[in-house]
Amino acid sequence: MLLNSDHSMKKHNFSAGPSILPKEVIIQAAESVLDINESGLSLLEISHRSKAFIDIMEEARSLVLELTKLNGKDYSVLFLQGGASTQFSMVPYNILSKKAAYLDTGSWSSKAIKEAKLFGEINEVASSKDSNYNYIPKNYKIPDNCDYFHCTSNNTIYGTQIRKFQSSKIPKVCDMSSDIFSRQLDFSKFDLIYAGAQKNLGPAGATIVIVKNSILGKSSRNIPSMMDYQTHINKSSLYNTPPVFSVYVSLLNMRWLKSNGGIKRLEEINTKKATILYSEIDINPHFKGYAKEEDRSIMNATFSLINDDFKETFDSMLKNAGIVGINGHRNIGGYRASMYNAMPIDSVKTLVEVMSELENKV
């Protein structure tokens, strides 16, 4: 384990976002800033209308369909700006006519509910707010008389994750910002998926939207051009200047994911990382987990010290080991280890070593 004060020491980045990226992706992205594809131009200065960037956009959109195994005739892939927070409004703007159903599992889903209420009636089918969102509600009923059902697959702040998605007769919308491409899912069961890139895909600036074409065009409201999915579909995500750098790095990351065995292999590795960390949390007498065991996220592990008197010692040990970005969200405190796709298993092992050392030290 690296325990020294050298500023060049290896850092173990557990930040919840903007988050860790594969080293090779960062190197390629850095090279592109100097010269993209030996063009003599920086990626930052090429036209978004140039063939070079159109090829980047097309490959990125194509890779999203390939990784999700979705048919490009039925689904459209968009790279938009504004983050997932803009999608809280964009979703109801486009597909809410009268009433929608929402599952409340955390801060982001509650914000999505707040925005959707501006467009129509919202049926909150279930909520875990009563226990400060430390579990995922079960056995709720999705009504058939709503325009769509909305859920958040992974709750970054609280460290919970939906394991099993309920079937529904109405279109299903999912915010997958913090766990997209981390596990195998039948993506065809969803009619609209959105995800901010900065947690498990690329740098901040781009948001992926995967939308089933058949659910659009049914709202009678007039939609501003920039908020209309169909506008961006018609222009292949080039209606306005897209976030060029973020799209390119997301493309590099998807290439990396594909070359490393795809979603299936990454899920195996992610599950192993989570198992290693949760095992230490459960056996170490100085720590306790926050999320209910059956709903624990493989992306974000939330935990705390049982005795805060050891906080200064533990924080110092983390710093000396080069572990960064591990402080918990202000809503629950404690610690949060985000183990996105690019997180090396050795970094998780280093964290576990520090936790184990604390047990021997105090």
KADA-V424100 format. One record per pair of residues at least 24 apart in sequence whose ideal C-beta (glycine too) atoms are under 8 Angstrom apart, sorted by the first residue. I is the first residue (numbers start at 1). J is the second residue. D is the distance in whole Angstrom. If there is no record, write none. Layout:
i=(I;I)
j=(J;J)
d=(D;D)
This chain:
i=(1;1;1;1;2;2;2;3;3;4;5;9;10;11;11;11;12;12;12;12;12;12;12;13;13;13;13;14;14;14;14;14;14;14;14;14;14;14;15;15;15;16;16;16;16;16;16;16;16;16;17;17;17;17;17;17;17;18;18;18;18;19;19;19;19;19;19;19;20;20;20;20;21;21;21;21;21;22;22;22;24;25;25;25;25;25;28;29;29;29;29;32;33;36;43;43;43;44;44;46;48;48;48;48;49;53;54;56;56;56;57;57;57;57;57;58;59;60;60;60;60;60;61;61;63;63;63;63;64;64;64;66;67;67;67;67;67;67;68;68;68;69;69;70;70;70;74;74;74;75;75;75;75;76;76;76;76;76;77;77;77;77;78;78;78;78;78;78;78;78;79;79;79;79;79;79;79;79;79;79;80;80;80;80;80;80;81;81;81;81;81;82;83;83;83;83;84;84;84;84;84;84;84;85;86;87;87;87;87;87;88;88;88;88;89;89;89;89;89;90;90;90;91;91;91;91;91;91;92;92;92;92;93;93;93;93;93;93;94;94;94;94;94;94;95;95;95;95;95;95;95;95;95;96;96;96;96;97;97;97;97;98;99;99;99;99;100;100;100;100;100;101;101;101;101;101;101;101;101;102;102;102;103;103;103;103;103;103;103;104;104;105;105;105;105;105;105;105;105;105;106;106;106;106;106;106;106;107;107;107;107;108;108;108;108;108;108;109;109;109;109;109;112;112;112;116;120;125;128;132;132;132;133;133;133;134;134;134;134;134;134;135;135;135;135;135;136;136;136;136;136;136;140;142;142;142;142;143;144;144;146;147;148;148;148;148;148;149;150;150;151;152;153;153;154;154;154;154;154;155;155;156;156;156;156;156;156;157;157;157;157;157;157;158;158;158;158;158;159;159;159;159;159;159;159;159;159;160;160;160;160;160;161;161;161;161;161;162;163;163;165;171;171;178;178;178;178;179;179;179;180;181;181;181;181;181;182;182;182;182;182;182;182;182;183;183;183;183;183;184;184;184;191;197;197;199;199;199;200;200;200;201;201;201;202;202;202;202;202;202;203;203;203;204;205;205;205;206;206;206;206;206;208;253;253;257;266;269;270;270;270;270;271;272;273;273;273;273;273;274;274;274;276;276;276;276;277;277;277;277;277;277;280;280;280;281;284;284;284;284;285;286;286;286;286;286;286;287;290;290;298;299;299;299;300;300;300;300;301;301;301;301;302;302;302;302;302;303;303;303;303;304;304;304;304;304;305;305;310;310;313;313;313;314;314;317;317;317;317;318;318;321;321;321;321;322;323;323;323;323;326)
j=(321;350;353;354;321;322;350;320;321;320;320;322;322;322;323;324;321;322;323;324;347;350;351;324;325;343;347;323;324;325;326;336;337;338;339;343;347;351;324;325;338;156;157;178;199;300;325;329;336;338;156;178;196;198;199;204;338;198;199;203;204;198;199;200;325;338;340;342;338;340;342;343;202;203;249;253;342;253;256;342;256;249;252;253;256;342;252;245;248;249;252;248;245;248;244;245;248;244;245;244;238;241;242;244;238;244;238;247;248;251;236;237;238;242;247;236;251;247;248;250;251;254;236;237;251;254;255;258;208;210;254;258;181;254;257;258;262;263;187;193;210;187;188;187;188;210;212;213;214;210;211;212;213;210;211;213;229;233;208;209;210;237;208;209;210;211;229;232;233;237;206;207;208;209;237;242;243;246;247;250;206;207;209;232;237;242;205;206;207;242;243;207;196;198;204;207;108;175;177;194;195;196;207;111;207;112;175;194;207;209;112;114;115;116;115;116;118;119;227;209;227;229;116;148;150;173;192;194;116;118;119;120;119;219;221;223;227;228;216;219;223;227;228;229;147;148;171;173;192;215;216;218;219;120;147;148;219;147;218;219;220;147;123;145;146;147;146;147;148;149;150;125;142;143;146;148;149;150;170;149;150;151;127;137;140;149;150;151;152;128;129;133;136;137;151;152;155;158;160;162;133;152;155;156;157;158;160;133;155;157;331;152;155;156;157;175;177;150;151;152;155;175;150;152;175;150;147;149;160;158;331;332;157;158;160;158;160;290;291;292;295;160;291;292;294;295;160;161;162;163;292;295;166;166;168;169;170;170;169;170;170;171;172;173;191;192;215;173;174;175;175;177;178;179;178;179;297;299;300;297;300;199;299;300;329;336;338;300;302;329;331;332;336;290;291;302;331;332;289;290;291;296;297;300;301;302;336;291;292;295;296;297;295;296;297;298;299;295;294;295;189;212;215;299;300;338;340;297;298;299;208;254;257;263;266;341;263;266;267;270;298;299;340;341;263;266;267;270;298;263;264;267;215;246;250;299;338;340;299;340;341;250;253;254;246;247;249;250;252;253;245;246;249;246;243;245;246;242;243;246;247;250;250;341;342;341;341;345;298;299;339;341;298;345;298;339;343;345;348;298;301;339;345;348;349;352;301;337;339;348;351;352;352;355;356;355;355;356;358;359;359;310;314;355;358;359;362;355;332;334;339;338;339;340;336;337;338;339;336;337;338;339;328;332;334;335;336;334;335;336;337;328;332;333;334;335;334;335;358;362;358;361;362;354;358;354;357;358;361;351;354;350;351;353;354;350;347;350;351;354;351)
d=(6;6;5;7;6;5;7;5;6;7;7;5;5;5;8;6;7;6;5;7;4;5;7;6;5;8;8;7;7;5;4;7;5;5;7;7;7;7;7;3;6;5;8;8;7;6;7;8;6;4;7;7;8;5;4;8;7;4;8;6;5;7;5;7;8;6;5;8;8;6;5;6;7;7;7;7;5;7;5;5;7;7;5;5;5;8;5;8;7;5;6;6;8;8;7;6;6;7;6;7;6;5;6;6;7;6;7;6;5;6;7;6;7;7;6;8;6;6;8;6;4;7;8;7;7;4;7;7;6;6;7;7;6;6;7;7;7;6;4;8;7;7;8;6;6;7;6;6;7;6;7;6;7;8;5;6;8;5;7;7;5;8;7;4;8;7;7;5;7;5;5;7;6;8;5;6;7;8;5;7;7;5;6;6;7;8;7;7;7;7;6;6;5;8;8;6;7;6;5;6;7;4;6;7;7;8;7;4;7;7;4;8;4;7;5;8;7;8;7;8;5;7;7;8;7;6;7;7;4;7;4;7;6;8;7;6;5;8;6;6;6;8;7;5;6;6;7;8;7;6;7;7;6;5;5;7;7;5;7;5;7;7;6;7;5;6;5;5;5;7;6;5;6;6;4;7;5;7;7;8;5;8;8;7;7;7;7;4;7;7;6;6;6;7;7;6;5;8;6;8;5;6;4;8;6;5;7;8;8;5;7;6;7;8;8;6;7;8;7;4;8;7;6;7;7;7;8;8;8;7;8;7;8;4;7;6;7;6;5;6;8;6;7;4;8;5;5;7;6;7;8;4;7;6;4;8;7;8;5;6;5;7;7;5;7;8;7;7;7;8;7;8;8;6;5;4;5;5;7;7;8;7;7;5;8;8;7;8;8;4;6;7;8;7;6;6;8;6;8;6;4;6;5;5;6;3;7;5;7;5;7;6;7;7;4;7;7;8;7;7;7;7;5;6;7;8;8;7;8;5;7;8;6;6;7;7;8;6;7;5;7;6;7;6;7;8;4;7;7;5;6;6;5;6;5;8;8;7;7;5;6;5;6;8;6;8;4;4;8;5;7;5;5;7;4;7;3;8;5;4;5;6;8;8;8;7;5;7;5;7;7;7;6;7;7;5;7;5;5;4;7;6;7;5;7;6;5;6;7;6;7;6;5;5;7;8;6;7;8;5;7;6;8;8;6;6;7;6;6;7;7;6;6;6;6;7;5;7;7;5;8;7;6;6;6;7;5;6;6;8;8;7;8;6;3;6;7;8;7;5;7;7;6;8;5;5;6;6;8;8;6;6;8;8;5;8;8;7;6;7;8)
